[in-house]
Amino acid sequence: MKIMDNEFKIQFLGGAGTVTGSKTLVEVEGKRLLIDCGLFQGLKELRKMNWMDFPIDPASIDAVVLTHAHLDHCGYLPLLVKKGFSGKIHCTRPTLNLTEVILKDSAKIQEEDAERATSHGYSKHEKATPLYEVKDVMECMPLFEGHELNEWVILNEYMKFEFLNSGHILGGAFVNLIVNGKKVLFTGDIGRMEPMLLYPPKHVKEADYIVLESTYGDRNHDKSKDVKNELLEIINETIKNKGTLMIPSFAVERTQEIMYLIYKLRQERKFPNIDVFLDSPMGMNATNIFHQYYEWQKISTKEINEMYHDIIFIKDILQSKALVADNKSKIVIAGSGMIEGGRILHHLNKHIENPNDTLLFVGFQGEGTRGRSIIEGDSEIKFFGQFREVRCNIRSISSLSSHGDREEMMDWLRKFNSPPKTIFLNHGEPHQTEALRVKIQHELHWKVIVPKLQESFELK
């Protein structure tokens, strides 16, 4: 269908009906812009979509704009470039630095997983192949262009945009897109209204259309608990059992928040005599980037400089293997946050069947991930080609999420001076998205659409 004068089209190529794989195409007068370019994660049927042909010719896309550096928003970029995309990739400066770290880590894990699957014979193919390699990441990095917040970027005669702080992770931003004179606001992932380290999300006053995430659209975070004391209680419980506390943690934001909480406990002389290790190359690289962009953080430069001092950084694989073999009581922060890969699997391999040890979840666990299976009570999980019984203690601190909850998103929407023409809800599992749709329609009486995967809309 030909787009009429003054009309433009948006199409949901990912992140619709699921909390992963975010990709939204904006098309006007033959110009194509992709907002986010995420990897599908979690359920096998979702992961298989990463291997399928891209819905449109990547070479026909003029530019990509990233909201932030999480894999479900940037992880498909090496493949997009490999398949023909050659335009610019726009993002904030911290997002540029973090995306390089995250994509390299993703590629390295895929290479290692493919090699392990081939050598141990648990791939159905004679030779397992990674989705992409580190060399593919390096080929897409020259296309990146970093920008400041509130800087208008002219894409062409029909589209311009600015980044506005989203408060989700370092560098995370809303995309305020003007297309054919209409304002379309893409939230990416919207942060907490009172983030631990960062400044809160920007309150936007007007938009013609909003594309809003819905990860926590069906619930509110428990704000009655003191997160710092909750962590201390779990640490003391593990020490009492003479066990190891494993914290699978997202390398960006969550890892730094955990280290900040430990720093504050030490400052208050509450932290027990126990070593804390960061066994995550990506976590260390991300921490260095956090240190670089102090102006994005609301905590003092003194705290930024001091909060990492008493953390023991594991720098290479030999140190990591020695840490896994060490039987003394300790705290290990390691990637990945949903236990889909990384060094946390080696620690879990050692401790998962020991009832004295504890596995602590500190973030959202996507559908189809090992983390979701464990937190929902599965008695065994599969990794390294075999099933293992879950006998260690399972704990969770849900209020550490960097996603705004239902009420926080509603409060953010109430700040608009007037209703948008339409809100599109994406990036959520069906029951989460549906709950938020009902809430918005009931309380604000705004028009809300829940798009399906590949569905497109003509707007004006």
CORGI-V64587 format. One line per field, one symbol per residue. phi: phi as a letter, one per 30 degrees, with the letter a starting at -180 (. if undefined). A space follows every 50 residues. Layout:
phi = ???
//
This chain:
phi = .dddeicbbbbcdaiciacaidabccbbhicbbccibdddbjeedddddd cdddebdeddddabbcdacdedbbdceededdckdbddccaddddedddd dddddedddddddddddddciccdcdbdbddacedddddcddddbdbddi cdcddadcbbabcbecidbeidbdccccbhicccccdhccdddbddccdd eddccaadbbccdbecdcacddcdcdeddddedddddddedhccccbdbd dcidedddddddedddddhcdddbdccccaeddddddddeddcdddcddd dddddcdcdcccddcbddddddddddcddacbcbdcdchclidedddded cdccddcbcccbadcdeicdededddjedabcahibdbdccddcbbcddd eccddedddddddddddbdddacccbhadeddddddedddddccicdbbc dceidbbdba
//
